[in-house]
Amino acid sequence: MRLKLSIFLILLLMGSVHGVSPASRYTPNNKPEIEFQIDHSKWDILLKRHVDDAGNVDYKSFTKDIKVLQNYLDYLAINRPVDGAPKPQKLAYYINLYNAATVKLILDNYPTKSIKNIKNPWGKDIVQMGDEKISLGDLEHKILRKMDEPRIHFAINCASYSCPKLLNTAFTATNLENLLEQTAKDFINDPKRNVLTKEKASLSEIFNWYKKDFTKNGSLIDYLNQYADQKLTSNTKISYLDYNWGLNEIE
């Protein structure tokens, strides 16, 4: 009798445990929403393989991976973020798309001494997004600059020495904020691109071309002082450096 009772209790307990299964906590109307994450790992691998820490690109070796690069661009083309996607996801997508499409443009015309030696590099519709093709210029001015994030100017690369360096890390929704802060500090304090003293600031033309993007919430000096090691004053004289359009290639 005791044996039967023990078996009965064991079976009863097992039934209780199995009755509370993970599946029983979810119903068709109560499923957790899984946010789709765009995979930028292929681009990250390519960057680490062909770009050094200074942002110089080994375009000659990159030509060997042109098919891998095209596969990544094809993947981005069919995985454009929806309008309601989080801003970090969209920014990472469009920054990577711009940079990857720029590298592909150079590779398609390699060897070249400058992106400006390519006919209409920012005006040709070469960037595939879904069923449409747009130009690099439209991607920058009609999409990225409309997202109210001036730090994009330190993240996108125009394949030239005076541009902000091409990071050898892909942007993601997760690392976006840290990388944008890093690119801003690196670019503003890079003496090859900006020469800062208390009396005079010789700045990249980027701050001239896109001045209104940097001055929505204050003066240009206010913006620079957020990141500059050498703080500027209202009396600091500002001038702009000549832009070097030479290809950002590893020598």
C-alpha positions as protocol buffer text, in pm:
chain_id: "A"
residue {
  index: 1
  type: MET
  ca { x: 0 y: 0 z: 0 }
}
residue {
  index: 2
  type: ARG
  ca { x: 279 y: 236 z: 95 }
}
residue {
  index: 3
  type: LEU
  ca { x: 460 y: 153 z: -232 }
}
residue {
  index: 4
  type: LYS
  ca { x: 149 y: 232 z: -437 }
}
residue {
  index: 5
  type: LEU
  ca { x: 101 y: 558 z: -247 }
}
residue {
  index: 6
  type: SER
  ca { x: 463 y: 660 z: -309 }
}
residue {
  index: 7
  type: ILE
  ca { x: 436 y: 586 z: -679 }
}
residue {
  index: 8
  type: PHE
  ca { x: 112 y: 783 z: -695 }
}
residue {
  index: 9
  type: LEU
  ca { x: 275 y: 1089 z: -528 }
}
residue {
  index: 10
  type: ILE
  ca { x: 577 y: 1072 z: -759 }
}
residue {
  index: 11
  type: LEU
  ca { x: 354 y: 1060 z: -1065 }
}
residue {
  index: 12
  type: LEU
  ca { x: 148 y: 1349 z: -930 }
}
residue {
  index: 13
  type: LEU
  ca { x: 459 y: 1564 z: -878 }
}
residue {
  index: 14
  type: MET
  ca { x: 592 y: 1482 z: -1223 }
}
residue {
  index: 15
  type: GLY
  ca { x: 263 y: 1581 z: -1376 }
}
residue {
  index: 16
  type: SER
  ca { x: 272 y: 1914 z: -1193 }
}
residue {
  index: 17
  type: VAL
  ca { x: 626 y: 1987 z: -1317 }
}
residue {
  index: 18
  type: HIS
  ca { x: 551 y: 1897 z: -1675 }
}
residue {
  index: 19
  type: GLY
  ca { x: 231 y: 2094 z: -1664 }
}
residue {
  index: 20
  type: VAL
  ca { x: 428 y: 2419 z: -1619 }
}
residue {
  index: 21
  type: SER
  ca { x: 621 y: 2414 z: -1946 }
}
residue {
  index: 22
  type: PRO
  ca { x: 773 y: 2720 z: -2110 }
}
residue {
  index: 23
  type: ALA
  ca { x: 527 y: 2690 z: -2396 }
}
residue {
  index: 24
  type: SER
  ca { x: 232 y: 2723 z: -2160 }
}
residue {
  index: 25
  type: ARG
  ca { x: 334 y: 3077 z: -2073 }
}
residue {
  index: 26
  type: TYR
  ca { x: 294 y: 3202 z: -2428 }
}
residue {
  index: 27
  type: THR
  ca { x: -26 y: 3238 z: -2620 }
}
residue {
  index: 28
  type: PRO
  ca { x: -84 y: 3354 z: -2978 }
}
residue {
  index: 29
  type: ASN
  ca { x: -178 y: 3695 z: -2840 }
}
residue {
  index: 30
  type: ASN
  ca { x: 110 y: 3713 z: -2595 }
}
residue {
  index: 31
  type: LYS
  ca { x: 421 y: 3630 z: -2796 }
}
residue {
  index: 32
  type: PRO
  ca { x: 739 y: 3828 z: -2725 }
}
residue {
  index: 33
  type: GLU
  ca { x: 835 y: 4053 z: -3012 }
}
residue {
  index: 34
  type: ILE
  ca { x: 1176 y: 3964 z: -3154 }
}
residue {
  index: 35
  type: GLU
  ca { x: 1345 y: 4265 z: -3310 }
}
residue {
  index: 36
  type: PHE
  ca { x: 1527 y: 4184 z: -3634 }
}
residue {
  index: 37
  type: GLN
  ca { x: 1894 y: 4278 z: -3614 }
}
residue {
  index: 38
  type: ILE
  ca { x: 2076 y: 4357 z: -3936 }
}
residue {
  index: 39
  type: ASP
  ca { x: 2397 y: 4156 z: -3959 }
}
residue {
  index: 40
  type: HIS
  ca { x: 2704 y: 4369 z: -4036 }
}
residue {
  index: 41
  type: SER
  ca { x: 2958 y: 4097 z: -3954 }
}
residue {
  index: 42
  type: LYS
  ca { x: 3071 y: 4049 z: -4316 }
}
residue {
  index: 43
  type: TRP
  ca { x: 3153 y: 4417 z: -4343 }
}
residue {
  index: 44
  type: ASP
  ca { x: 3336 y: 4406 z: -4009 }
}
residue {
  index: 45
  type: ILE
  ca { x: 3553 y: 4117 z: -4132 }
}
residue {
  index: 46
  type: LEU
  ca { x: 3637 y: 4302 z: -4455 }
}
residue {
  index: 47
  type: LEU
  ca { x: 3728 y: 4618 z: -4267 }
}
residue {
  index: 48
  type: LYS
  ca { x: 3957 y: 4437 z: -4028 }
}
residue {
  index: 49
  type: ARG
  ca { x: 4122 y: 4255 z: -4317 }
}
residue {
  index: 50
  type: HIS
  ca { x: 4187 y: 4554 z: -4544 }
}
residue {
  index: 51
  type: VAL
  ca { x: 4187 y: 4873 z: -4332 }
}
residue {
  index: 52
  type: ASP
  ca { x: 4456 y: 4972 z: -4083 }
}
residue {
  index: 53
  type: ASP
  ca { x: 4408 y: 5156 z: -3755 }
}
residue {
  index: 54
  type: ALA
  ca { x: 4481 y: 5491 z: -3923 }
}
residue {
  index: 55
  type: GLY
  ca { x: 4196 y: 5438 z: -4169 }
}
residue {
  index: 56
  type: ASN
  ca { x: 4415 y: 5367 z: -4470 }
}
residue {
  index: 57
  type: VAL
  ca { x: 4278 y: 5106 z: -4710 }
}
residue {
  index: 58
  type: ASP
  ca { x: 4461 y: 4831 z: -4893 }
}
residue {
  index: 59
  type: TYR
  ca { x: 4247 y: 4857 z: -5205 }
}
residue {
  index: 60
  type: LYS
  ca { x: 4471 y: 4619 z: -5399 }
}
residue {
  index: 61
  type: SER
  ca { x: 4405 y: 4336 z: -5153 }
}
residue {
  index: 62
  type: PHE
  ca { x: 4042 y: 4444 z: -5121 }
}
residue {
  index: 63
  type: THR
  ca { x: 3987 y: 4365 z: -5491 }
}
residue {
  index: 64
  type: LYS
  ca { x: 4026 y: 3998 z: -5402 }
}
residue {
  index: 65
  type: ASP
  ca { x: 3716 y: 4027 z: -5179 }
}
residue {
  index: 66
  type: ILE
  ca { x: 3502 y: 4230 z: -5416 }
}
residue {
  index: 67
  type: LYS
  ca { x: 3246 y: 3948 z: -5443 }
}
residue {
  index: 68
  type: VAL
  ca { x: 3216 y: 3927 z: -5064 }
}
residue {
  index: 69
  type: LEU
  ca { x: 3165 y: 4304 z: -5054 }
}
residue {
  index: 70
  type: GLN
  ca { x: 2898 y: 4281 z: -5323 }
}
residue {
  index: 71
  type: ASN
  ca { x: 2724 y: 4004 z: -5128 }
}
residue {
  index: 72
  type: TYR
  ca { x: 2713 y: 4233 z: -4825 }
}
residue {
  index: 73
  type: LEU
  ca { x: 2571 y: 4518 z: -5033 }
}
residue {
  index: 74
  type: ASP
  ca { x: 2312 y: 4280 z: -5180 }
}
residue {
  index: 75
  type: TYR
  ca { x: 2217 y: 4176 z: -4826 }
}
residue {
  index: 76
  type: LEU
  ca { x: 2174 y: 4541 z: -4721 }
}
residue {
  index: 77
  type: ALA
  ca { x: 1964 y: 4608 z: -5031 }
}
residue {
  index: 78
  type: ILE
  ca { x: 1698 y: 4359 z: -4923 }
}
residue {
  index: 79
  type: ASN
  ca { x: 1715 y: 4437 z: -4551 }
}
residue {
  index: 80
  type: ARG
  ca { x: 1658 y: 4810 z: -4536 }
}
residue {
  index: 81
  type: PRO
  ca { x: 1528 y: 4913 z: -4191 }
}
residue {
  index: 82
  type: VAL
  ca { x: 1157 y: 4982 z: -4172 }
}
residue {
  index: 83
  type: ASP
  ca { x: 1044 y: 5337 z: -4094 }
}
residue {
  index: 84
  type: GLY
  ca { x: 966 y: 5244 z: -3735 }
}
residue {
  index: 85
  type: ALA
  ca { x: 1304 y: 5083 z: -3667 }
}
residue {
  index: 86
  type: PRO
  ca { x: 1509 y: 5229 z: -3379 }
}
residue {
  index: 87
  type: LYS
  ca { x: 1727 y: 5524 z: -3480 }
}
residue {
  index: 88
  type: PRO
  ca { x: 2057 y: 5351 z: -3386 }
}
residue {
  index: 89
  type: GLN
  ca { x: 1973 y: 5060 z: -3615 }
}
residue {
  index: 90
  type: LYS
  ca { x: 1895 y: 5295 z: -3903 }
}
residue {
  index: 91
  type: LEU
  ca { x: 2204 y: 5509 z: -3851 }
}
residue {
  index: 92
  type: ALA
  ca { x: 2433 y: 5206 z: -3837 }
}
residue {
  index: 93
  type: TYR
  ca { x: 2273 y: 5068 z: -4153 }
}
residue {
  index: 94
  type: TYR
  ca { x: 2308 y: 5387 z: -4357 }
}
residue {
  index: 95
  type: ILE
  ca { x: 2661 y: 5466 z: -4236 }
}
residue {
  index: 96
  type: ASN
  ca { x: 2781 y: 5116 z: -4326 }
}
residue {
  index: 97
  type: LEU
  ca { x: 2595 y: 5129 z: -4657 }
}
residue {
  index: 98
  type: TYR
  ca { x: 2757 y: 5459 z: -4748 }
}
residue {
  index: 99
  type: ASN
  ca { x: 3107 y: 5341 z: -4660 }
}
residue {
  index: 100
  type: ALA
  ca { x: 3071 y: 5000 z: -4824 }
}
residue {
  index: 101
  type: ALA
  ca { x: 2926 y: 5150 z: -5142 }
}
residue {
  index: 102
  type: THR
  ca { x: 3210 y: 5404 z: -5154 }
}
residue {
  index: 103
  type: VAL
  ca { x: 3471 y: 5128 z: -5126 }
}
residue {
  index: 104
  type: LYS
  ca { x: 3292 y: 4932 z: -5399 }
}
residue {
  index: 105
  type: LEU
  ca { x: 3298 y: 5243 z: -5623 }
}
residue {
  index: 106
  type: ILE
  ca { x: 3673 y: 5272 z: -5577 }
}
residue {
  index: 107
  type: LEU
  ca { x: 3728 y: 4901 z: -5643 }
}
residue {
  index: 108
  type: ASP
  ca { x: 3519 y: 4918 z: -5960 }
}
residue {
  index: 109
  type: ASN
  ca { x: 3748 y: 5196 z: -6085 }
}
residue {
  index: 110
  type: TYR
  ca { x: 4076 y: 5079 z: -5934 }
}
residue {
  index: 111
  type: PRO
  ca { x: 4352 y: 5180 z: -5976 }
}
residue {
  index: 112
  type: THR
  ca { x: 4277 y: 5550 z: -5931 }
}
residue {
  index: 113
  type: LYS
  ca { x: 4455 y: 5834 z: -5755 }
}
residue {
  index: 114
  type: SER
  ca { x: 4140 y: 6002 z: -5631 }
}
residue {
  index: 115
  type: ILE
  ca { x: 3767 y: 5949 z: -5606 }
}
residue {
  index: 116
  type: LYS
  ca { x: 3734 y: 6276 z: -5796 }
}
residue {
  index: 117
  type: ASN
  ca { x: 3897 y: 6112 z: -6097 }
}
residue {
  index: 118
  type: ILE
  ca { x: 3583 y: 5898 z: -6125 }
}
residue {
  index: 119
  type: LYS
  ca { x: 3309 y: 6059 z: -6330 }
}
residue {
  index: 120
  type: ASN
  ca { x: 3027 y: 6198 z: -6113 }
}
residue {
  index: 121
  type: PRO
  ca { x: 3109 y: 5978 z: -5810 }
}
residue {
  index: 122
  type: TRP
  ca { x: 2842 y: 6124 z: -5582 }
}
residue {
  index: 123
  type: GLY
  ca { x: 2576 y: 6176 z: -5846 }
}
residue {
  index: 124
  type: LYS
  ca { x: 2543 y: 5835 z: -6009 }
}
residue {
  index: 125
  type: ASP
  ca { x: 2270 y: 5603 z: -5883 }
}
residue {
  index: 126
  type: ILE
  ca { x: 2488 y: 5315 z: -5760 }
}
residue {
  index: 127
  type: VAL
  ca { x: 2343 y: 5237 z: -5416 }
}
residue {
  index: 128
  type: GLN
  ca { x: 2074 y: 4970 z: -5423 }
}
residue {
  index: 129
  type: MET
  ca { x: 1804 y: 4991 z: -5155 }
}
residue {
  index: 130
  type: GLY
  ca { x: 1514 y: 4759 z: -5214 }
}
residue {
  index: 131
  type: ASP
  ca { x: 1371 y: 4827 z: -5558 }
}
residue {
  index: 132
  type: GLU
  ca { x: 1537 y: 5165 z: -5598 }
}
residue {
  index: 133
  type: LYS
  ca { x: 1886 y: 5292 z: -5665 }
}
residue {
  index: 134
  type: ILE
  ca { x: 2012 y: 5618 z: -5526 }
}
residue {
  index: 135
  type: SER
  ca { x: 2339 y: 5809 z: -5537 }
}
residue {
  index: 136
  type: LEU
  ca { x: 2594 y: 5848 z: -5260 }
}
residue {
  index: 137
  type: GLY
  ca { x: 2504 y: 6217 z: -5256 }
}
residue {
  index: 138
  type: ASP
  ca { x: 2136 y: 6144 z: -5198 }
}
residue {
  index: 139
  type: LEU
  ca { x: 2223 y: 5889 z: -4930 }
}
residue {
  index: 140
  type: GLU
  ca { x: 2424 y: 6153 z: -4746 }
}
residue {
  index: 141
  type: HIS
  ca { x: 2208 y: 6461 z: -4796 }
}
residue {
  index: 142
  type: LYS
  ca { x: 1855 y: 6321 z: -4819 }
}
residue {
  index: 143
  type: ILE
  ca { x: 1882 y: 6042 z: -4564 }
}
residue {
  index: 144
  type: LEU
  ca { x: 2177 y: 6066 z: -4325 }
}
residue {
  index: 145
  type: ARG
  ca { x: 2177 y: 6443 z: -4279 }
}
residue {
  index: 146
  type: LYS
  ca { x: 1800 y: 6437 z: -4224 }
}
residue {
  index: 147
  type: MET
  ca { x: 1847 y: 6217 z: -3917 }
}
residue {
  index: 148
  type: ASP
  ca { x: 1965 y: 6507 z: -3700 }
}
residue {
  index: 149
  type: GLU
  ca { x: 2299 y: 6354 z: -3604 }
}
residue {
  index: 150
  type: PRO
  ca { x: 2594 y: 6575 z: -3703 }
}
residue {
  index: 151
  type: ARG
  ca { x: 2845 y: 6311 z: -3595 }
}
residue {
  index: 152
  type: ILE
  ca { x: 2766 y: 6120 z: -3912 }
}
residue {
  index: 153
  type: HIS
  ca { x: 3014 y: 6355 z: -4082 }
}
residue {
  index: 154
  type: PHE
  ca { x: 3294 y: 6191 z: -3880 }
}
residue {
  index: 155
  type: ALA
  ca { x: 3168 y: 5839 z: -3954 }
}
residue {
  index: 156
  type: ILE
  ca { x: 3116 y: 5836 z: -4330 }
}
residue {
  index: 157
  type: ASN
  ca { x: 3425 y: 5820 z: -4547 }
}
residue {
  index: 158
  type: CYS
  ca { x: 3482 y: 5962 z: -4895 }
}
residue {
  index: 159
  type: ALA
  ca { x: 3794 y: 5755 z: -4971 }
}
residue {
  index: 160
  type: SER
  ca { x: 4022 y: 6060 z: -4936 }
}
residue {
  index: 161
  type: TYR
  ca { x: 4302 y: 6157 z: -4699 }
}
residue {
  index: 162
  type: SER
  ca { x: 4127 y: 6464 z: -4561 }
}
residue {
  index: 163
  type: CYS
  ca { x: 3809 y: 6270 z: -4485 }
}
residue {
  index: 164
  type: PRO
  ca { x: 3749 y: 6129 z: -4138 }
}
residue {
  index: 165
  type: LYS
  ca { x: 3924 y: 5794 z: -4128 }
}
residue {
  index: 166
  type: LEU
  ca { x: 3743 y: 5476 z: -4227 }
}
residue {
  index: 167
  type: LEU
  ca { x: 3708 y: 5275 z: -3907 }
}
residue {
  index: 168
  type: ASN
  ca { x: 3809 y: 4910 z: -3928 }
}
residue {
  index: 169
  type: THR
  ca { x: 3501 y: 4823 z: -3725 }
}
residue {
  index: 170
  type: ALA
  ca { x: 3147 y: 4805 z: -3858 }
}
residue {
  index: 171
  type: PHE
  ca { x: 2881 y: 5019 z: -3696 }
}
residue {
  index: 172
  type: THR
  ca { x: 2597 y: 4836 z: -3522 }
}
residue {
  index: 173
  type: ALA
  ca { x: 2297 y: 4949 z: -3324 }
}
residue {
  index: 174
  type: THR
  ca { x: 2482 y: 4840 z: -3011 }
}
residue {
  index: 175
  type: ASN
  ca { x: 2816 y: 5013 z: -3063 }
}
residue {
  index: 176
  type: LEU
  ca { x: 2684 y: 5317 z: -3250 }
}
residue {
  index: 177
  type: GLU
  ca { x: 2697 y: 5573 z: -2970 }
}
residue {
  index: 178
  type: ASN
  ca { x: 3047 y: 5475 z: -2856 }
}
residue {
  index: 179
  type: LEU
  ca { x: 3182 y: 5478 z: -3211 }
}
residue {
  index: 180
  type: LEU
  ca { x: 3022 y: 5812 z: -3296 }
}
residue {
  index: 181
  type: GLU
  ca { x: 3181 y: 5966 z: -2987 }
}
residue {
  index: 182
  type: GLN
  ca { x: 3513 y: 5807 z: -3078 }
}
residue {
  index: 183
  type: THR
  ca { x: 3505 y: 5931 z: -3437 }
}
residue {
  index: 184
  type: ALA
  ca { x: 3417 y: 6285 z: -3326 }
}
residue {
  index: 185
  type: LYS
  ca { x: 3705 y: 6301 z: -3077 }
}
residue {
  index: 186
  type: ASP
  ca { x: 3952 y: 6138 z: -3313 }
}
residue {
  index: 187
  type: PHE
  ca { x: 3870 y: 6364 z: -3607 }
}
residue {
  index: 188
  type: ILE
  ca { x: 3857 y: 6695 z: -3421 }
}
residue {
  index: 189
  type: ASN
  ca { x: 4184 y: 6626 z: -3239 }
}
residue {
  index: 190
  type: ASP
  ca { x: 4367 y: 6486 z: -3542 }
}
residue {
  index: 191
  type: PRO
  ca { x: 4638 y: 6744 z: -3631 }
}
residue {
  index: 192
  type: LYS
  ca { x: 4638 y: 6620 z: -3991 }
}
residue {
  index: 193
  type: ARG
  ca { x: 4278 y: 6731 z: -4026 }
}
residue {
  index: 194
  type: ASN
  ca { x: 4237 y: 7014 z: -3773 }
}
residue {
  index: 195
  type: VAL
  ca { x: 4505 y: 7235 z: -3617 }
}
residue {
  index: 196
  type: LEU
  ca { x: 4379 y: 7384 z: -3293 }
}
residue {
  index: 197
  type: THR
  ca { x: 4532 y: 7650 z: -3072 }
}
residue {
  index: 198
  type: LYS
  ca { x: 4362 y: 7891 z: -2837 }
}
residue {
  index: 199
  type: GLU
  ca { x: 4432 y: 8178 z: -3077 }
}
residue {
  index: 200
  type: LYS
  ca { x: 4361 y: 8007 z: -3409 }
}
residue {
  index: 201
  type: ALA
  ca { x: 4173 y: 7707 z: -3538 }
}
residue {
  index: 202
  type: SER
  ca { x: 4257 y: 7580 z: -3885 }
}
residue {
  index: 203
  type: LEU
  ca { x: 3967 y: 7348 z: -3949 }
}
residue {
  index: 204
  type: SER
  ca { x: 3867 y: 7084 z: -4199 }
}
residue {
  index: 205
  type: GLU
  ca { x: 3645 y: 7210 z: -4480 }
}
residue {
  index: 206
  type: ILE
  ca { x: 3382 y: 6971 z: -4343 }
}
residue {
  index: 207
  type: PHE
  ca { x: 3305 y: 7230 z: -4076 }
}
residue {
  index: 208
  type: ASN
  ca { x: 3258 y: 7489 z: -4349 }
}
residue {
  index: 209
  type: TRP
  ca { x: 3053 y: 7277 z: -4590 }
}
residue {
  index: 210
  type: TYR
  ca { x: 2818 y: 7147 z: -4322 }
}
residue {
  index: 211
  type: LYS
  ca { x: 2833 y: 7431 z: -4072 }
}
residue {
  index: 212
  type: LYS
  ca { x: 2458 y: 7446 z: -4022 }
}
residue {
  index: 213
  type: ASP
  ca { x: 2456 y: 7081 z: -3913 }
}
residue {
  index: 214
  type: PHE
  ca { x: 2697 y: 7164 z: -3630 }
}
residue {
  index: 215
  type: THR
  ca { x: 2538 y: 7490 z: -3518 }
}
residue {
  index: 216
  type: LYS
  ca { x: 2175 y: 7399 z: -3454 }
}
residue {
  index: 217
  type: ASN
  ca { x: 2225 y: 7427 z: -3079 }
}
residue {
  index: 218
  type: GLY
  ca { x: 2503 y: 7680 z: -3052 }
}
residue {
  index: 219
  type: SER
  ca { x: 2811 y: 7815 z: -3226 }
}
residue {
  index: 220
  type: LEU
  ca { x: 3067 y: 7610 z: -3414 }
}
residue {
  index: 221
  type: ILE
  ca { x: 3316 y: 7672 z: -3132 }
}
residue {
  index: 222
  type: ASP
  ca { x: 3060 y: 7542 z: -2883 }
}
residue {
  index: 223
  type: TYR
  ca { x: 3032 y: 7224 z: -3084 }
}
residue {
  index: 224
  type: LEU
  ca { x: 3408 y: 7178 z: -3122 }
}
residue {
  index: 225
  type: ASN
  ca { x: 3468 y: 7234 z: -2751 }
}
residue {
  index: 226
  type: GLN
  ca { x: 3256 y: 6928 z: -2671 }
}
residue {
  index: 227
  type: TYR
  ca { x: 3538 y: 6713 z: -2813 }
}
residue {
  index: 228
  type: ALA
  ca { x: 3850 y: 6929 z: -2852 }
}
residue {
  index: 229
  type: ASP
  ca { x: 4141 y: 6872 z: -2616 }
}
residue {
  index: 230
  type: GLN
  ca { x: 4248 y: 7231 z: -2685 }
}
residue {
  index: 231
  type: LYS
  ca { x: 3951 y: 7445 z: -2587 }
}
residue {
  index: 232
  type: LEU
  ca { x: 3869 y: 7741 z: -2808 }
}
residue {
  index: 233
  type: THR
  ca { x: 3725 y: 8080 z: -2717 }
}
residue {
  index: 234
  type: SER
  ca { x: 3498 y: 8329 z: -2886 }
}
residue {
  index: 235
  type: ASN
  ca { x: 3815 y: 8516 z: -2987 }
}
residue {
  index: 236
  type: THR
  ca { x: 3971 y: 8215 z: -3162 }
}
residue {
  index: 237
  type: LYS
  ca { x: 4019 y: 8295 z: -3530 }
}
residue {
  index: 238
  type: ILE
  ca { x: 3880 y: 8028 z: -3762 }
}
residue {
  index: 239
  type: SER
  ca { x: 4014 y: 7939 z: -4105 }
}
residue {
  index: 240
  type: TYR
  ca { x: 3980 y: 7630 z: -4323 }
}
residue {
  index: 241
  type: LEU
  ca { x: 4246 y: 7396 z: -4457 }
}
residue {
  index: 242
  type: ASP
  ca { x: 4282 y: 7283 z: -4817 }
}
residue {
  index: 243
  type: TYR
  ca { x: 4115 y: 6946 z: -4869 }
}
residue {
  index: 244
  type: ASN
  ca { x: 4334 y: 6659 z: -4984 }
}
residue {
  index: 245
  type: TRP
  ca { x: 4132 y: 6442 z: -5223 }
}
residue {
  index: 246
  type: GLY
  ca { x: 4412 y: 6190 z: -5269 }
}
residue {
  index: 247
  type: LEU
  ca { x: 4303 y: 5828 z: -5228 }
}
residue {
  index: 248
  type: ASN
  ca { x: 4324 y: 5704 z: -4868 }
}
residue {
  index: 249
  type: GLU
  ca { x: 4534 y: 5408 z: -4975 }
}
residue {
  index: 250
  type: ILE
  ca { x: 4797 y: 5220 z: -4780 }
}
residue {
  index: 251
  type: GLU
  ca { x: 5129 y: 5310 z: -4939 }
}
